[in-house]
Amino acid sequence: MIKVLTAYTEEIDDVETAVSTLLTQLAPEKHFLKNSVVLVHCYYEFIESGVVEELDRRLGIPAIGTTTAALGIPGHIGDMGLSLSDLLPSRNGDVQQ
């Protein structure tokens, strides 16, 4: 079984707020494993504003992704956002570290 953790923000202008918001939602210190990889989907301005660069610097794990014209996460659809997803192996619903 695989557990998916997803974080989302629409904050483009304040790099620190955007990155802190995403990291708070993902709680990497609690959930990331040594072999974790994060999937990034974002509106192109997140790259231009420096959010993606700072996020990559602070994640400490590989991030792969693409720009997109629209995003959909549970409960929200938008055209200007950034989402991160981490796929975690789990057994009986508990994350294995």
Secondary structure, DSSP 8 states (H G I E B T S, - for coil): -EEEEEEEE---S-HHHHHHHHHHHH-HHHH--TT--EEEEE-THHHHTTHHHHHHHHH-S-EEEEE-S-EEETTEEESS-EEEEEEEEEETTEE--
